[in-house]
Amino acid sequence: MKDMATYALDKLTKLGADKASVKITSGRKDEFNVEASKFSLMRTLFEDSLNLKAIIGGKKGTISVNKLDRESVDKAVEECIAMANSATPDEAEDIAPLVENKSFSRTIGGANMGKLFSRSKEILDDVKREYPNISLDLMTLFQDEKTIYLNSNGVEFTDETEGYHVQTTFTAKEGEASSSMNYYGVTVDSLDKPFLDLGMTRTLIDEASRSIKTRMVDDKFVGKIIVTPSCDDMIWYTIFGCFLNFGSILEGTSRWKDSLGKQVADKKLTMSAVPLNPSVIGGERFTDDGFISADFDYIKDGVLKNFALPLYAANKTGHPRSGNTAFFNLEVAAGDVALQDMIKGIDKGLLINRFSGGMPGPSGDVSGVAKNSFLIENGKITDAVSETMVNFNVIDILQNIPAISRERVETGSTIVPWCCFDGVTVSGK
């Protein structure tokens, strides 16, 4: 990989690049698949990628290909240079300076496919015994991924990561009736725990088994919802996509574009990027633009501290470059309320495990369907609900967070608590 990366970088500079970078990733996955609770497939997949960047007089060319043979690399280099020559100059284009070269390794001794199969069979047997009405699809795999990054300033990073991933998809069935489908994934660096006990796997499967009969929300109300850790896209990814990422900042659509250092959320909320956290398996160690990754806060005690800006966006806007741009390495700080006490404090509301809705516009208005969710009545979780409409404004509800749970769930990529929001409109479809 290093020989090929060096070859590609040398060729980019020889063909006229003032500045250039090369990133090569080579991965292998050994995988078991289960369909309808029966093993259906075992396979090995190989995945290679080559990412090139060339800057010529402030003009950028980039290209990505999935072949690493010499002929494919030559062609990719020539196309990258051609793209740069035909681009519009932009003085914000740059590559990382040389500060420190480093190699990273998060290996676990290779794949134990025998134990991976045993754990996979174990969750099938456990689910069949404990939740006989559940039909389970399962993908379990071991992944080994090697990456090298070089740029023409002399920056050189290498990284190798290994880990296991468990992806479940499940629904409950009784005769012709069935629950809504749900899915859940966890990444781990050991096979010490049964798969049913990882993250929220058992909780979600248990709830699915009790969700064949659902109840319509019989009236429209404005009240509290509890967003579970399995529903991370409903709030946290919406915040990132609409208000924090470089696209919304560069385009000027983020309502937080002028809010650095200002209160944007309830003081209970601290949200951080934590690729270096030991609980994050395979967390980013260096950025795509050539910097060593660092943990940092997006929001600290409700105050906006950072956007998610790579080097180009930072140069373009004048805002600080962020410590990394890997939003999937997310942590939301725990609160001071037990989950059961949070539930007890709600007279009428909704516990939401899955949400289906489009990305909101600049206003922050969100409208979508709560799925795999439950009514909260008089401080207790009661019936599973039919698909239920939920409407709210992200900006508004972030200012109105009655409670965040002490309990959190780790998935190998996120560390997230249960979070209660007020001022949400809930209605049957």
Secondary structure, DSSP 4 states (H G I P E B T S, - for coil): -HHHHHHHHHHHHHTT-SEEEEEEEEEEEEEEEEETTEEEEEEEEEEEEEEEEEEETTEEEEEEES--SHHHHHHHHHHHHHHHHHSPP-TT---PPPS--EEEEE--SS--HHHHHHHHHHHHHHHHHH-TTEEEEEEEEEEEEEEEEEETTS-EEEEEEEEEEEEEEEEEEETTEEPPPEEEEEEES---S-GGGSTTHHHHHHHHHT-SS-B---S-EEEEEEE-GGGHHHHHHHHIIIIIBHHHHHTT--TTTT-TTSB-S-TT--EEE-TTSTTSTT--SB-TTS-B---EEEEETTEE---B--HHHHHHH-SPPPS---TTSEEE---SB-HHHHHHT-SEEEEESEEEEPPP-TT-EEEEEEES-EEEETTEEEEEB-SEEEEEEHHHHHT---EEEEEEEE-SSEEEEEEEEEEEEEEE-
